[in-house]
């Protein structure tokens, strides 16, 4: 399996979710999103992630737990079918694959390009970099679509789903024909999260790759 290709859409999605917590939007289609951002200091949730190929067929389904703390700290614990961890703090992201005993470290800076990772720095506003529009309502879920204004972005669009002022789901379409959907459940807003949860310690014997 090409793990770099697997992590590419995952990285974009997880960074965008975390960066939303420190961004604000004033346009009418994202009023519900604005309320969520303004009230969110921390968040925990269970998640189901489904990756689909160009034909729309699922190629992988993963399950785990997501943690977030403002500003810029997040952790994804993938539990099934493979154990993986993605942890971000202090401008860096650690990817740890337990089966491969491999750690990859990425720095969040301009080298990430025009992805939503730039929102973590606070130097780039949501409104200046994305065209936002109300995508519609599905049941009780309000969807907001964000399209990058930069043609060199590595993804085509993002959908954010909110239900009862809380995060419900996300969908990312990248330029490689991959569609990634994330469904959240058991969402807890503003819980206390132990700070050490966002500290990554490289396991003994693991191979480390820094980019």
C-alpha positions, 0 to 999 in steps of 0.5 A, a space after each residue: 500500500 502507498 502510505 504517502 498517497 493514503 496520508 495526503 488526503 488525510 493530512 489535508 482533511 485533519 489540518 483543515 478541521 483543526 484550522 477551522 477552530 481559529 477561523 471566522 466567516 461572516 458570509 450568510 451561507 456559513 452562519 451556522 459554521 461561524 457559530 460552531 467556530 466561535 463556541 469551540 475551544 476543544 472537541 473529541 469525537 469518534 469517526 468513520 473515514 471512507 476513502 473512495 476511488 474515481 469510480 466511487 467505490 470504497 477502497 478503505 474504511 477506517 475507524 478511530 477517535 479524534 481529539 482537538 484543542 485550540 489553537 492548532 493541536 489535534 490527534 487522530 487515533 486510527 484503531 481499525 483496520 490498522 493502528 495509526 496516529 496523527 498528532 499535531 502541535 507546535 507547527 509540526 505533524 507526526 504520522 506514526 504507523 504501528 505496524 510498520 514502526 515508522 514515523 514521518 514528521 511534516 512541518 506546517 509552513 508555506 511548503 504545504 502550498 495553498 492547502 488549508 494548512 496555512 490557516 493554522 498560522 493565522 496569517 491567511 483568512 478563510 474568506 480570502 482563500 476560499 469561495 464559500 457557499 451553502 450546499 444544502 440541507 440533508 436531514 438535519 445536517 447543514 452543508 457548506 462547500 469551500 472551493 480554493 481560490 488558488 488553482 494550484 491547490 491540491 484539492 478541488 473542494 471541501 464540504 463541511 457538515 454541521 448538525 445542531 451546531 456541532 460537527 457532523 461530517 466532512 467530504 474532501 475531493 482531491 486532484 488525484 480522483 480520490 474522495 474522502 468522507 469522514 463521519 463523526 459521532 459521540 461529539 463532545 464540545 469543549 471537554 477537558 483534554 490532557 495536554 500530554 495527549 498532543 505530545 508525541 514520543 518516538 517509540 524505541 526502534 521506530 524508523 523516523 523520516 522528516 520532511 
